[in-house]
Amino acid sequence: MITGSVQINKGYYFIVFNMYNEYGKRKPEWHSTGLKVDNNERKNKQNRKQAENILKEELVKINAENSFSNKMNPIAKNSKYSNMLFCDYMLEWLANTKPKVAKTTYIGYEQVVKGRLYPYFKDKKIKLIDLRPKDIQDFINYLYKQNLKGSTIAHYTSNMSTALKEAVIAEIIQFNPMDRIESVKKEVYIPNFYTDDELIDLIEVIKTQKLELPLILGIIYGLRREEILGLTWEAIDFKNKSITIRKTVGRGKYEGVTQFLIKDIPKNKSSYRTLPMFDFIADLLKKYKGKYKEYEKLFGNTYVTEYKDFICLMENGELVKPDYVDRTFSKILKTNGFRHIRLHDLRHSCATLLLRNGVPLSEIQKWLGHSNIITTQRYSHLDYSDKTIPANMLETKFNLSFTKNDNKKEQLSNSN
């Protein structure tokens, strides 16, 4: 992108454009504004301001009208990028980014670049050095016609902006055409959640299900799905009654192979946090620790031992797959007559429950591991007044459910 400045020469204000010749050598162009450097301070400020406005207007015109091809872009001339298509540059950027980011992040980038972006620009045959803002805007319009949501399209624009910014830094192109594109508007998200009574009723049903452990943890602690599946026995401290969120487990295709994506959470991130372990949660964990030992004996040599450190396992020792949790949760709701919510809405339900029972937003932020309290403020449409801490409120709320169920069992046993 051509830049410029206001300079003084022979008592007049000039606007100077930073132009370059075909060899990449700077060749400034001077243009008189006809405005004098006045001895009157007030008049001089007015002339200076006017000259700056003229510069801004001229730069907009020049950058809009000129095409930064090989003639205007000597940086790329005679390099491998002089004829490189934009879509091929995005593939190169993707390959260079791969070792710098987490597997889960790379998978998201790959889906964007190799999904709709590459085929679209491959068909258009647009060179990197010829890419204009209009080309990008046309692509965005195409994505909207594909019925993609704004939040999804934002992933495309974000990746293109980052890749093109790196091209500017590497002096492959002179300006980033994404800088002239307006931000894509994302949909306003309204969290869905269950009421207190719905959650308690749901817990009673979940107690009889195979995925009891991960779903109970999702309800009580409002953990993300990947955080639940990433819990290990090392993170469970029965002595000090605490649970530390330090890993995540996802799943996706990486290097052509669908696999578990296990990631450590950096200790300086808000997601890395230690939560209190309630007595009924400790009992539940101990119950499953015993169950896994029984399963290992039952399956013998076929039992998978690779994931023994994790607390959410299938009967054969395999890690529970994220999509299996989603499908099973939806099936439980439908079978038992509950209104449909997503698994992630258990997290919203926990946040809403805390807020509705008087827990301050700052405490909820820490409990859920939000990096920004603005995220937590999505729940602030509910009224709250009392000041309590999340641990006490949740233990009181749900311990009653567990105790009540145990008492019923004891009464039935005595009557028999």
N, C-alpha and C positions, 0 to 999 in steps of 0.2 A: 504494500500500500504506500502510495506517495505521501510524504509528510512535508511540512514546511514551517516557516517561522516569519516573524515580522522583524525587519532590520532597518537601520537608519543609514542613509547615504546622501551626502551633500545637502543636508537639511530637510530631507523628505523621508517619509515612511515607505518602505518597499516590502512586498511579500516575496519570499524566496522559496522556491520549490526544490526539494532534494531529488534531482533526477540522476539517472545513471546512463552511461553510454553502453555500447554493445559488449565492452570488455569488463563491465561491472564497476568502472571507475565513476565516482561521484562527479556530477556535472550540474551544479546548481543553476537554476534559472531565476533571474531577477525581474520583477515587474513593479513599476511605479504605481502607487495608489493616488498620487497627486496631492496627498495630504502633507502639510508642512509640520515640522517640529516647531511648535509655537512656544514663545517665551512665557506666555500666560499659562500657569500651571493647570488651571481648570480646562482651558481650551486645548492644551496639549494632551490631557487625559482623554478628552473626547475624541481627538484625532487618532490617538493610539488605539482606543477601543474600536473605533470605526475600521481601522486598518486590520485589526484582529478578526472582526466580523467578515470583512472582505476575504481574508485568508480562509476562514472556515467554509464560506460559500464556494469558493473556487476549488478547494480540496474535495468537497463533496461532488462537484461536477466532474472534476478530472478522474477521480477514482470510480465514478459511476460510468463514465463514457469510455475510458481506456480499457482495452483488453490486455491482461497480463499474460501474453503469449511469450514465445522465445524472444521477440523483439523488445518487449518491455520487462522481461524477466531474465536478464543475463546470468543470473545465479544458476538457473537450471539449464542454460544452453550448453550443449555438448556433454551433458552429464547423462547418466542412465535414466534420470527423471524427465528428460526433455520430451520423451514420447510415452512415458508410463501412463496408463489409464488410472483414473482415480480409484476404481474398484481394485486394481492390482496393488496400488499403494496401501489400501486398507488391509489387504491380506498380509502385506509386509509389516505393517504396524501391528497387526494381530500377533504375528510370529515373534516380533521383538518384545511385545508386552508380556507374552506367556510366562517367561521366567521371573517376572517382576511382581506378579500378583498371585493371590490364592487361587486354587483350582476352581472353586465355586465362582469366583469373579471372572476368571477366564472363560468358563463355560457360558456365562451370560454374554460376554463380549463376542464369543464365537457364534452364538445363536443370532446376534444382531448382524454381524458382518456377513456370515455365510448364509443367512436366512434370506431376507428380502433385499438387503442393500446391494450385495454383489451382483445378483442377476439383473437388478434394475439398471445399475450404472454400466454393467457389461454390455447390455443391450443399447444403451445410449452412446457408448464409445467416447465418453468425455475424458480428456486428458486431465491429469492432476493440475498442471499449470494453467489450464483453461477453465477450471471449475469456477463458476460464478454463483453469487447468492441465489439467482433465479433458478439455477439447476437444483440447488438444495431445497428451495421452496417448492418446486415442482415435485420433488421426491416426498416431501412432507405431505403435500396434497394427495399424492398417490397412496400413502400409508393410511390417511383418513378414509379414502375410498375403499380401502381393504377392511374397513370397520374396526381398525385398531383404536384402542383408547389413548387418550392423551398421555397417561402415565407410561404406556408402552412406547409410544412415539418418542417420548423424552429420552428413553434409553438410546435410541438411534441418534438423536441430535447430540446427546452428551458424548457418545463415542466418536462421532465425526468431529466434534469441536476439539476434543482432546488430541485426536490424530492429526488434525490440521494445524493445531497449535504447535505440535512437535515438528511439523514440516516447516513452519515459520522459523522456529528456533534453529533448525538445522540448515536454514537458508536455502531451502528447496523452493519455497514460494515466498512472495513478499508480504502477503497479508492473508489473514484467515477469513474466508468468506462467511463463516459461521457467525462472525462478529456482527453481521448486518441482518441476522435472522432473529425475529422476535421469539422469546421463550414460548415453548408449547404449554398451553394451559392444561393442567392436570385436573381430573375430576375431584370434586369435593367429596372426601370419604367420610361417611357417617358410620361409626362402629356399631355393630350389632352385639347384643349381650343378653344373657339370661338373668332373671330376677333371683333374689336370694332363695326363694322357695323352689324355683326351677332347678337351681344348682344342687340343693339338698336332695330333691327327688332324683336328679340325675345320678348323684353319687350312689344312692341306694341301688339303682339299676346296674351301674358300672361295677359294683362289688362282685357281681356274678359273671363278669365278662373276662375273656382272655387278656384283653389289654387293660385290665384294672390298674396296674401300677402306673404306666405312662399317662393315662387319662386322669387319674386322681391327682398326680403331680401337676398336670396342666391346669386343673381346676383350682387347687389350693394355692399354688405359687404363681400362676399366670405365666409359666415359662413358655418360651417359643418352642415349637416342635423340635427344632434342631438341638436346642438346649436340653430338652428332656432326654432325647436319644443319646446325647453326648455325656450324660452323667455316668461316672464310674464309681466303683466302690472306694477308690482312693479319695473321692470327693465327699464321701459320707463319713462324718465324724460322730460316732455314737456316743463317745465319752463327753464331748463338748456340745452335743446336740446341734450340729450345724451341717448344712449342705452348701458346697461351693460350686458355682457355675464356672467351669474353666475350659470346657470343650464343647464343640458342636459336631453333629453328625448329619450330613446331607447325602444326597445321592444324585448322580448324573453321569453323562457320557463324557469321558475325558480320554483323549487320544484314541477314540474309537471304541473304548471299553466302558460299559456301564458299571459303576463301582461306588462303594461308600466313600464319601469325602469327609474325612475326619480332620478337624482343625482345632488347634489350641487358640483360646481367646487371649489376646495380649493383656497382661495384668494392669496396664494403664487405661484399659477401656472400661466404660461404664457397665458393659455386659458382664465383665468378670466381677462377681459379687458373692458374698457369703450370706446365706439366709438361715434363720433358726429352724431346727428340725423338731416338730411337735411329736409328742409321745405316740399318737396314733399313726403318724408317718413312720416313725422308727419301728413300730410293730409290723407295719406293712412291709417295710424293707427287709426285716428279719425273716418274715414269712417267705418272701420270694428268694431270699438267699438259700433257705432250706429247700425250696422247690427246685432250684437250679441243680442242687446236689443230687436230688432224686432223679431229675431228668437225665443227668450225666450218667448215672448208673443204669437207667432204663435204656438209653440209646447206645451205651457202650462205646465201641470204636468209631461209630458213625457220628458221635456227638462233636460238634464244632467247638474247638477250644480257643480259636483265634480271638474271640471277643469276650473271654471270661471276665475281663476287667470291667465290662459295662453292665449296668443294672437292668436295662430293658432288652430282654432276649426272647427269642422264640423257644419253643420246647426243645428243639434240636441244637440250641446254642447259637444259632444265627442271630445277628443284630436285627432288630425290628426295622423294616424298611419304612421310610417316611410316608410314601404314598399308601402303604398298607394301613397305617394309622388313620389317615384321612378317610379311606374307604370304609374301614371298620367303624369309625365314629359315626359317619353318616348313616350306616346300616343300623347301628344301635338306636339312633334317634328315630328313624323311620319305623323300626320294628316295635318300639315302645311308645309311639304316639307323641313324641316330643316335636316341637316346631323346629324346623331346620335352621341350623347355624353352622358356620365353618369351624373346624378345629381351632383355628387361630382366634375365633371369637370367644373361646374360653379365657384367653388372655384379656380380652376386652371386658369380659364378665367379671374377672377378678379385680381389674382396675375400677370398674364401676361399683362393685361391692365395697371396696375399700373406701372410695370417695363418699358413697352414700352413707357409710357408717362413721364418717367424721375424720378420716385419715387425711392429713394435709397433702397437697399435690407434691410437695418436695419429698415427702416420705414415699409416696407412691412411685415417683420417678426412680428412687433408689431401689425400691422393691422389684420393679419391672426391668431395671437396667436400661432405662431410656438415656441416651446421650444428651438429649435436649429436653428441657421441661416443656417446650412448645408441643412436643409430641404428647406429653402427658395431659396437656391442657385440652386435648380433644374431649376429655371427659368432664370438663368444668361446667357443662350446662346443667349438671345436677347440683342441688343445694346440699350444703353440709355445714355443720357448726361445731360438733364435739371434736376434741383433740385427743386422739388415741394413736397408738402405734400399730402398724400392720400385723405384727406377730400376735399380739394379744387378741385383736379383733378376730382374726382368722381362726385361731385356736379355739376361742370361745364358740364361734359360729359352727364350726364343723366337728369339734370334739363331742358336742351334744348329739350329733347324728350317729357317730360311731358308738358312743356310750349307750345310746338308746337302743341301737340294734343289738349290742352285746347283752343288754339287760333282758331283752325279749327272748333271746336264745336261752339265757339262764333260767327264766321263768318257765319256759316250755320244758326244759330238761328236768326241773324240780317237780313239775306237775305229772310227768311221766314216771 
